[in-house]
Amino acid sequence: MENNGEGTTVIGNVAHKRGLNMAVTASTNGNTIKLKVSGRFDFSSHQEFRQIYESVSVEVTNYIVDMAEATYLDSSALGMLLLMRDHAGGDNANIDIVNCNEDVKKILTISNFGQLFKIS
């Protein structure tokens, strides 16, 4: 187990980052990173979210954002997803947003994110 001093704890290939109202856990498997969002996904979590996907040491080509435990999503979260998309290669990015509850799916649909991400 390793703590990088910025609030990120790494255990094997899994990194945990906790903000005030949300936590994100990242795990890698080959060239895929899975980001599991728990709690409120809002402006207060922008640094934690960005740091966790930018700190991965392997070359990632596939991103999975698991929203099963996300309780809230605001426009800042939409911006964070767009920034991650840019980091991942923009139009060439392969990002799946999975396990969305109905409220989260509705926000993503209204925002036309289905044209930029695979949503389920």
C-alpha positions as a Markdown table, in Angstrom:
| # | Residue | x | y | z |
|---|---|---|---|---|
| 1 | Met | 0.0 | 0.0 | 0.0 |
| 2 | Glu | 1.3 | 3.4 | -0.9 |
| 3 | Asn | 0.0 | 6.9 | -0.1 |
| 4 | Asn | 1.2 | 9.6 | -2.5 |
| 5 | Gly | 0.7 | 12.5 | 0.0 |
| 6 | Glu | -2.1 | 14.0 | -2.0 |
| 7 | Gly | -4.9 | 11.8 | -0.4 |
| 8 | Thr | -4.6 | 9.0 | -2.9 |
| 9 | Thr | -4.0 | 5.6 | -1.5 |
| 10 | Val | -2.7 | 2.9 | -4.0 |
| 11 | Ile | -3.1 | -0.8 | -3.2 |
| 12 | Gly | -1.9 | -3.0 | -6.1 |
| 13 | Asn | -3.6 | -1.7 | -9.2 |
| 14 | Val | -6.4 | 0.1 | -7.3 |
| 15 | Ala | -6.3 | 3.8 | -6.3 |
| 16 | His | -8.7 | 5.4 | -3.8 |
| 17 | Lys | -9.4 | 9.1 | -3.7 |
| 18 | Arg | -11.8 | 10.7 | -1.3 |
| 19 | Gly | -13.2 | 14.2 | -1.4 |
| 20 | Leu | -15.6 | 15.9 | 0.9 |
| 21 | Asn | -18.8 | 14.4 | -0.6 |
| 22 | Met | -17.6 | 11.8 | -3.0 |
| 23 | Ala | -15.0 | 9.0 | -3.4 |
| 24 | Val | -13.6 | 7.7 | -6.6 |
| 25 | Thr | -11.8 | 4.3 | -6.9 |
| 26 | Ala | -9.7 | 3.5 | -9.9 |
| 27 | Ser | -8.5 | 0.1 | -11.0 |
| 28 | Thr | -6.6 | -0.9 | -14.0 |
| 29 | Asn | -6.7 | -4.1 | -16.0 |
| 30 | Gly | -4.3 | -4.0 | -19.0 |
| 31 | Asn | -5.0 | -0.9 | -20.9 |
| 32 | Thr | -8.4 | -0.3 | -19.2 |
| 33 | Ile | -9.1 | 2.0 | -16.3 |
| 34 | Lys | -12.3 | 1.7 | -14.3 |
| 35 | Leu | -13.3 | 4.7 | -12.3 |
| 36 | Lys | -16.0 | 4.0 | -9.7 |
| 37 | Val | -17.8 | 7.2 | -8.5 |
| 38 | Ser | -19.5 | 7.1 | -5.1 |
| 39 | Gly | -21.6 | 10.0 | -3.6 |
| 40 | Arg | -22.1 | 13.5 | -5.0 |
| 41 | Phe | -20.3 | 14.1 | -8.3 |
| 42 | Asp | -20.0 | 17.9 | -8.3 |
| 43 | Phe | -17.6 | 20.8 | -8.3 |
| 44 | Ser | -16.1 | 19.9 | -4.9 |
| 45 | Ser | -14.7 | 16.7 | -6.4 |
| 46 | His | -13.1 | 18.0 | -9.5 |
| 47 | Gln | -9.5 | 17.8 | -8.3 |
| 48 | Glu | -9.9 | 14.3 | -6.9 |
| 49 | Phe | -11.5 | 13.0 | -10.1 |
| 50 | Arg | -8.9 | 14.6 | -12.4 |
| 51 | Gln | -5.9 | 13.5 | -10.2 |
| 52 | Ile | -7.0 | 9.9 | -10.1 |
| 53 | Tyr | -7.2 | 9.3 | -13.9 |
| 54 | Glu | -4.2 | 11.5 | -14.7 |
| 55 | Ser | -2.0 | 9.6 | -12.1 |
| 56 | Val | -2.3 | 6.2 | -13.8 |
| 57 | Ser | 1.1 | 4.9 | -14.7 |
| 58 | Val | 0.0 | 2.5 | -17.5 |
| 59 | Glu | -1.0 | 3.6 | -21.0 |
| 60 | Val | -4.8 | 3.6 | -20.9 |
| 61 | Thr | -6.9 | 3.3 | -24.0 |
| 62 | Asn | -10.3 | 2.3 | -22.5 |
| 63 | Tyr | -12.1 | 4.2 | -19.8 |
| 64 | Ile | -15.1 | 2.9 | -17.8 |
| 65 | Val | -16.9 | 5.3 | -15.4 |
| 66 | Asp | -19.1 | 3.3 | -13.0 |
| 67 | Met | -21.9 | 5.5 | -11.7 |
| 68 | Ala | -23.7 | 2.8 | -9.7 |
| 69 | Glu | -23.1 | 4.6 | -6.4 |
| 70 | Ala | -23.3 | 8.2 | -7.7 |
| 71 | Thr | -26.0 | 10.0 | -5.8 |
| 72 | Tyr | -25.9 | 13.4 | -7.5 |
| 73 | Leu | -24.5 | 14.8 | -10.8 |
| 74 | Asp | -24.3 | 18.5 | -11.7 |
| 75 | Ser | -22.9 | 20.6 | -14.6 |
| 76 | Ser | -19.4 | 20.6 | -13.1 |
| 77 | Ala | -19.4 | 16.8 | -13.3 |
| 78 | Leu | -20.4 | 17.0 | -16.9 |
| 79 | Gly | -17.4 | 19.3 | -17.4 |
| 80 | Met | -15.2 | 16.8 | -15.6 |
| 81 | Leu | -16.3 | 14.1 | -17.9 |
| 82 | Leu | -15.5 | 16.3 | -21.0 |
| 83 | Leu | -12.1 | 17.0 | -19.6 |
| 84 | Met | -11.4 | 13.3 | -19.1 |
| 85 | Arg | -12.6 | 12.7 | -22.7 |
| 86 | Asp | -10.0 | 15.3 | -23.9 |
| 87 | His | -7.3 | 13.6 | -21.8 |
| 88 | Ala | -8.3 | 10.3 | -23.2 |
| 89 | Gly | -7.9 | 11.4 | -26.9 |
| 90 | Gly | -11.0 | 13.5 | -27.7 |
| 91 | Asp | -13.0 | 12.1 | -30.6 |
| 92 | Asn | -10.8 | 9.0 | -30.5 |
| 93 | Ala | -11.5 | 8.3 | -26.8 |
| 94 | Asn | -13.2 | 5.1 | -25.8 |
| 95 | Ile | -15.2 | 5.9 | -22.7 |
| 96 | Asp | -18.2 | 3.9 | -21.3 |
| 97 | Ile | -20.4 | 5.5 | -18.6 |
| 98 | Val | -22.1 | 2.5 | -16.9 |
| 99 | Asn | -24.6 | 1.6 | -14.2 |
| 100 | Cys | -26.3 | 5.0 | -14.4 |
| 101 | Asn | -29.4 | 5.4 | -12.3 |
| 102 | Glu | -32.4 | 7.0 | -14.1 |
| 103 | Asp | -31.6 | 10.5 | -12.8 |
| 104 | Val | -28.0 | 10.4 | -14.0 |
| 105 | Lys | -29.0 | 8.9 | -17.3 |
| 106 | Lys | -31.6 | 11.6 | -17.8 |
| 107 | Ile | -29.0 | 14.4 | -17.2 |
| 108 | Leu | -26.5 | 12.8 | -19.6 |
| 109 | Thr | -29.2 | 12.3 | -22.2 |
| 110 | Ile | -30.5 | 15.9 | -22.0 |
| 111 | Ser | -26.9 | 17.1 | -22.3 |
| 112 | Asn | -26.5 | 15.0 | -25.5 |
| 113 | Phe | -23.6 | 13.1 | -23.9 |
| 114 | Gly | -24.8 | 9.9 | -25.7 |
| 115 | Gln | -23.1 | 11.4 | -28.8 |
| 116 | Leu | -19.7 | 11.6 | -27.0 |
| 117 | Phe | -19.8 | 8.6 | -24.6 |
| 118 | Lys | -21.3 | 5.1 | -24.5 |
| 119 | Ile | -24.0 | 5.3 | -21.7 |
| 120 | Ser | -25.7 | 2.4 | -20.0 |
